[in-house]
Amino acid sequence: MTLSHFVHTIHTDHSVILFNTINSSIVELSPHYFHNGLLQIEQCTKEEIDYLVNEEFFIETKQAMERFLNKESEPEWLDIIISMTENCNLHCQYCYENNFSSQSVISFDTIDQILEYIRLVIDQHPSIQKINIDLIGGEPLLASKQIAHLVRQFKDNINKSVQYCLETNGTLFTKNVQRIFEDESVVVHVTLSLPSDHDKMRPYWNGLGTFETIISNLKNARHFFETDKHTLAIRYNVHMENVNQHDEFEEFIQKELPFKFIIDDAIVINYDYNTFKNTLSYDKYNKWNLEQHFRSAPSPYSDESFLLLPTQYMCCQGYSPYSIKVFSDGSLGICNAWMYGQRRGHIRDLINGVDKSTVFPEIKKVYPPDSDCIKCKNLFLCGGKRICRGDNQCDFIDFPIDDYLIKYVEGRQKNEHR
């Protein structure tokens, strides 16, 4: 019996940690169980062997791949990403859209076509119980009338659970916007950092800062975010100049906003057409991000906070047969990461019965996973190759896996013995 190649074997100073990526099972063994890095099964007791077998540490690759490629017979969810407008009232120094000059705004007719497409999918697949609507831009609130129309139409015509995500810069998040989402489940994403960094990186087009406007709008939305249906998610875009300000920012923002919110971190990506360049390397960011998680997560050692959960190949919304991104002119993208220059087709095509994979034949080129993916122990964590990753197919996680597991196991043991 040999360990599956989907199992991480991590040798520490005092023990060996086994992590099964297909089910997130973790076992810690004494080093004397191993020789030349390999598990000596004869050293294990019957109870230990039975446990490892039951937790599938010896699963054969063929059986594991059958599970990985297993697709639900009927979809249970639908993701729709809508770019409400390509216009924006900010001039962020690192924005991925800084080379794009279009200022189009989605029409009411295009919104109605999106709803018609959703109704068709639901009619064909009544198993769908939840619809996720991601409203992006540009700045989506520059099209607030269109958003209000969309929300009303959903409420009147779609008898399914709807979860909205509003990705806004926060400068236009007024009481009128709150009224649009008053009865809806919505996560509001707003990017912030300390005022000096924020106003430098995310000013208005005239160069004036935006921090005070945004923080004032969020303070005025306190009662909105105190309800169970509404969540505020603050994104902290990390670069070399502000990476050491994160703790100060957390303390600052918690004083400014005396209600519940979450903070998500993301590294600033460099684009050739932007003058700002982030000199923080991806490797340094990964190590920083790991330390940050264990410092700031409310319960980093709980089952609910565990970061390495397995996935299946079709979990990527881009490869879901019906989830789609709709740009403001009605053209299509595979997923949220699909850039403007790659758009093609139109929402009318899907209404008229054209298959998503016909519009985007790239989907078929990376399915099923190739031999390199099948040999990789991280396949269940990575989810397989993604079109959006381009030449960086193996950059799928923003912290070092083995370092995380060592810290998690050590910290969990300390917590359990307190």
C-alpha positions in Angstrom: 0.0 0.0 0.0 1.4 3.3 -1.1 0.2 6.8 -0.4 -1.8 8.5 -3.1 0.2 11.1 -5.1 -2.7 13.5 -4.1 -1.3 13.4 -0.5 1.1 16.0 0.7 3.9 14.6 2.9 5.4 17.3 5.0 8.4 16.5 7.2 8.8 18.8 10.2 11.4 18.7 13.1 9.2 16.5 15.2 6.7 14.7 13.0 5.4 14.0 9.5 2.1 15.6 8.4 0.0 13.9 5.8 -2.6 16.0 4.0 -5.1 14.4 1.7 -6.1 17.0 -0.9 -9.2 15.2 -2.1 -11.0 15.4 1.3 -8.9 17.8 3.5 -8.1 15.0 5.9 -4.9 15.6 8.0 -2.9 13.0 9.9 0.3 13.6 12.0 2.7 10.6 12.4 6.0 10.0 14.1 9.1 10.2 11.8 9.9 6.6 12.6 7.0 5.6 10.4 9.0 6.8 7.4 12.2 5.7 5.7 13.7 7.7 2.8 10.6 9.8 2.8 8.3 6.9 2.3 5.6 5.5 4.7 6.6 2.1 6.0 3.1 0.5 6.3 4.5 -2.3 8.5 5.2 0.3 11.2 1.5 1.1 11.5 -1.0 -0.6 13.7 -4.2 -2.1 12.3 -6.2 0.8 13.6 -3.9 3.3 12.0 -4.1 1.5 8.7 -7.9 1.3 8.8 -8.1 5.0 9.5 -5.8 5.8 6.6 -7.8 3.6 4.3 -11.1 5.0 5.4 -9.8 8.5 4.9 -8.6 7.5 1.4 -4.9 8.2 1.8 -4.3 5.2 -0.5 -6.9 6.0 -3.1 -6.0 5.0 -6.7 -5.5 7.7 -9.2 -8.3 6.3 -11.5 -10.8 6.4 -8.7 -9.7 9.8 -7.6 -10.0 11.2 -11.1 -13.5 9.8 -11.6 -14.6 11.7 -8.5 -12.8 14.9 -9.7 -14.5 14.8 -13.1 -17.9 13.9 -11.7 -20.4 16.5 -12.9 -23.8 17.1 -11.3 -26.6 15.8 -13.5 -28.5 19.0 -13.0 -27.1 22.5 -12.0 -28.1 24.0 -8.7 -26.7 27.5 -9.2 -26.2 30.1 -11.9 -23.6 32.9 -12.0 -24.3 36.0 -14.0 -21.7 38.8 -14.1 -23.0 42.1 -15.5 -20.7 45.0 -16.5 -23.3 47.8 -16.0 -21.0 50.5 -17.5 -17.5 50.9 -18.7 -17.4 54.4 -17.4 -15.8 55.3 -14.1 -15.6 58.5 -12.0 -12.2 57.5 -10.5 -8.7 57.3 -12.1 -7.1 54.5 -10.1 -3.3 54.2 -10.7 -3.4 50.4 -11.0 -6.7 49.8 -12.7 -6.8 47.0 -15.4 -9.1 49.1 -17.5 -6.8 52.2 -17.8 -6.2 51.3 -21.5 -9.9 51.1 -22.3 -11.7 54.3 -23.5 -15.3 53.1 -24.0 -17.9 54.7 -21.7 -20.9 52.7 -22.7 -23.7 52.1 -20.3 -25.9 49.0 -20.4 -29.3 49.5 -21.9 -32.7 48.5 -20.4 -33.2 46.3 -23.4 -30.0 44.4 -22.7 -31.0 43.9 -19.1 -34.3 42.5 -20.2 -32.4 40.1 -22.5 -30.3 38.9 -19.6 -33.5 38.2 -17.6 -34.9 36.4 -20.6 -31.8 34.2 -20.8 -32.0 33.4 -17.1 -35.7 32.5 -17.4 -34.9 30.1 -20.3 -32.1 28.4 -18.3 -34.4 28.0 -15.3 -37.2 26.6 -17.4 -34.7 24.1 -18.9 -33.2 23.3 -15.5 -35.7 23.7 -12.6 -33.0 22.2 -10.3 -31.4 25.7 -10.2 -32.2 27.1 -6.8 -29.8 30.1 -6.5 -28.7 32.8 -8.8 -25.6 34.9 -8.1 -25.6 38.4 -9.8 -22.3 40.2 -9.8 -22.7 43.9 -10.7 -19.4 45.4 -11.9 -18.0 48.2 -14.0 -16.4 50.7 -14.5 -18.3 52.0 -11.6 -21.7 50.2 -11.7 -23.5 52.9 -9.7 -23.1 55.3 -12.6 -25.9 53.1 -14.0 -28.0 53.1 -10.8 -31.3 53.5 -12.8 -30.5 50.4 -14.7 -29.6 48.5 -11.5 -32.9 49.5 -10.0 -34.7 48.2 -13.1 -32.8 44.9 -12.9 -33.6 44.4 -9.2 -37.3 45.2 -9.8 -37.5 42.8 -12.8 -35.9 40.0 -10.8 -38.2 40.5 -7.9 -41.3 40.4 -10.2 -40.2 37.6 -12.6 -37.6 35.3 -11.1 -38.9 33.0 -8.4 -35.5 31.9 -7.1 -33.1 32.9 -4.4 -31.0 35.8 -5.7 -27.6 36.9 -4.2 -26.2 40.2 -5.4 -22.6 41.3 -5.3 -22.1 45.0 -5.9 -18.5 45.9 -6.7 -18.4 49.6 -6.2 -15.7 52.2 -5.4 -18.1 53.6 -2.8 -18.2 57.2 -3.8 -21.8 56.9 -5.0 -23.1 54.5 -2.4 -25.9 56.8 -1.2 -29.3 56.2 0.6 -30.9 55.9 -2.8 -28.7 52.9 -3.6 -29.4 51.4 -0.2 -33.1 51.6 -1.0 -32.6 49.6 -4.2 -31.1 46.7 -2.2 -33.2 47.2 0.9 -35.0 43.9 0.6 -32.3 42.0 -1.2 -29.3 39.9 -0.2 -26.2 41.8 -1.2 -22.5 41.9 -0.6 -21.1 45.3 -1.2 -17.4 45.3 -2.2 -15.5 48.5 -1.6 -11.7 49.0 -1.9 -10.0 51.1 0.9 -6.6 51.6 2.5 -5.2 54.3 4.8 -6.2 57.8 3.6 -2.7 58.8 2.4 -2.4 55.6 0.3 -6.0 55.5 -0.8 -6.1 59.1 -2.1 -2.9 58.6 -4.0 -3.9 55.4 -5.6 -7.7 55.9 -6.1 -8.4 59.6 -6.8 -11.1 61.3 -8.9 -10.1 62.2 -12.4 -9.3 65.7 -11.2 -6.8 64.3 -8.7 -8.8 65.0 -5.6 -9.0 62.3 -2.9 -12.0 60.0 -2.5 -11.4 58.5 1.0 -13.5 61.0 2.9 -16.5 60.6 0.6 -16.4 56.9 0.7 -16.0 56.6 4.5 -18.8 59.1 5.0 -21.1 57.0 2.7 -20.3 53.9 4.6 -20.9 55.5 8.0 -24.3 56.7 6.7 -25.0 53.1 5.7 -24.5 51.7 9.2 -28.2 50.6 9.7 -28.1 49.1 6.2 -25.2 46.9 7.0 -26.5 45.9 10.5 -29.2 43.8 8.8 -28.6 40.1 8.1 -29.1 40.5 4.4 -26.4 43.1 3.8 -22.6 42.5 4.0 -19.8 45.0 3.6 -16.6 43.5 2.2 -13.6 45.8 2.2 -10.8 45.0 -0.2 -7.3 46.0 0.7 -5.2 46.1 -2.5 -1.6 45.3 -1.4 1.5 46.8 -2.9 5.1 47.5 -1.6 4.2 50.9 -0.3 1.3 49.8 1.9 2.0 46.2 2.8 3.4 47.2 6.2 0.4 49.5 6.9 -2.2 46.7 7.0 -2.4 46.3 10.8 -2.7 50.1 11.2 -5.4 50.1 8.6 -7.4 47.4 10.3 -7.3 49.3 13.6 -8.1 52.5 11.9 -11.1 51.2 9.9 -12.6 49.4 12.9 -12.8 52.7 14.7 -14.2 54.5 11.7 -16.9 51.9 11.0 -18.5 50.6 14.2 -20.4 47.7 12.6 -19.5 44.3 11.2 -17.5 44.0 8.0 -14.9 41.7 6.5 -11.5 42.6 5.0 -10.2 40.8 1.9 -6.6 41.2 0.7 -5.4 41.1 -2.9 -2.0 41.8 -4.5 -1.9 44.7 -7.0 -1.2 43.3 -10.5 1.0 45.2 -12.8 -0.2 46.2 -16.3 2.2 47.5 -19.0 0.0 50.6 -19.7 0.0 51.8 -16.1 2.8 54.1 -14.8 2.4 52.7 -11.2 4.4 49.5 -10.7 4.1 47.2 -7.7 7.5 46.0 -6.6 6.2 43.6 -4.1 7.0 40.1 -5.5 4.3 37.4 -5.6 6.4 35.2 -3.4 6.8 37.8 -0.7 3.1 38.6 -0.9 2.3 34.9 -0.4 4.4 34.6 2.7 3.0 37.9 4.1 -0.6 36.8 3.3 0.0 33.6 5.3 1.2 35.5 8.4 -1.7 37.9 8.0 -4.2 35.1 8.0 -3.0 33.7 11.3 -2.8 37.1 12.9 -6.2 38.5 11.8 -8.6 35.6 11.1 -11.1 35.3 14.0 -10.6 31.5 14.3 -7.8 30.5 12.1 -7.6 26.9 13.5 -11.3 26.0 13.3 -12.7 23.7 10.6 -14.7 26.5 9.2 -11.6 28.6 8.6 -9.5 25.9 6.9 -8.1 27.3 3.7 -7.4 24.2 1.7 -10.7 22.7 0.7 -11.0 20.3 -2.3 -12.8 21.2 -5.4 -14.0 19.6 -8.6 -13.1 20.5 -12.2 -16.5 22.1 -13.0 -16.5 24.3 -10.0 -15.0 27.1 -12.1 -17.8 29.4 -13.1 -16.2 29.8 -16.5 -16.7 26.2 -17.4 -20.2 26.0 -16.0 -22.4 25.6 -19.1 -24.8 28.4 -18.3 -23.0 30.9 -16.2 -21.9 33.9 -18.2 -20.4 37.4 -18.1 -22.4 40.1 -20.0 -20.6 43.4 -21.0 -22.5 46.7 -21.1 -22.9 46.4 -24.9 -24.4 42.9 -24.5 -21.3 41.0 -25.7 -20.1 38.0 -23.7 -17.2 36.8 -21.6 -16.6 33.4 -19.9 -16.3 34.7 -16.3 -15.4 37.8 -14.2 -11.7 37.5 -15.2 -12.6 37.8 -18.9 -11.1 41.0 -20.2 -12.8 43.5 -22.5 -10.5 42.8 -25.5 -11.7 39.1 -25.5 -15.4 39.7 -25.6 -17.4 38.1 -28.4 -20.9 37.1 -29.3 -24.0 38.6 -27.7 -26.6 37.7 -25.1 -29.1 37.3 -28.0 -27.0 34.4 -29.2 -27.6 32.5 -26.0 -31.3 33.3 -26.1 -31.5 31.9 -29.6 -30.0 28.6 -28.5 -26.3 29.0 -29.3 -24.3 27.0 -26.8 -21.7 28.8 -24.6 -19.0 26.4 -25.8 -19.7 27.4 -29.4 -19.1 31.1 -28.5 -16.0 30.1 -26.5 -14.5 27.0 -28.0 -11.4 27.5 -25.7 -13.5 25.8 -22.9 -13.2 22.5 -24.7 -9.4 22.7 -25.1 -8.6 22.4 -21.4 -11.1 19.6 -20.6 -10.5 17.0 -19.4 -7.3 17.8 -17.5 -4.1 16.8 -19.3 -1.4 14.3 -18.1 0.5 17.0 -16.3 -2.6 17.9 -14.2 -3.4 14.3 -13.4 0.2 13.8 -12.1 0.0 16.9 -9.9 -0.7 16.4 -6.2 -2.5 19.8 -6.0 -5.1 19.0 -8.7 -8.0 18.9 -6.2 -6.9 22.2 -4.7 -6.2 23.9 -8.0 -9.3 22.8 -9.8 -7.4 22.1 -13.1 -6.3 24.5 -15.8 -8.1 27.7 -16.3 -8.1 29.8 -19.5 -7.8 33.0 -17.4 -4.4 31.9 -15.9 -2.7 32.1 -19.3 1.0 31.1 -18.9 0.7 30.9 -15.1 -1.4 27.8 -14.8 0.1 26.6 -11.5 -0.3 30.0 -9.7 -3.6 29.1 -8.1 -3.2 30.0 -4.4 -1.7 33.0 -2.6 0.1 31.3 0.3 2.6 28.5 0.6 0.7 25.2 1.2 3.2 23.3 3.3 3.9 26.3 5.5 0.2 26.8 6.1 -0.3 23.2 7.0 2.6 23.2 9.5 1.2 26.4 11.2 -2.3 25.0 11.2 -1.5 21.7 12.8 0.8 23.2 15.4 -1.7 26.0 16.3 -4.6 23.6 16.4 -2.8 21.3 18.8 -2.0 24.3 21.1 -5.6 25.4 21.0 -6.9 22.0 21.9 -4.6 21.6 24.9 -5.5 25.0 26.4 
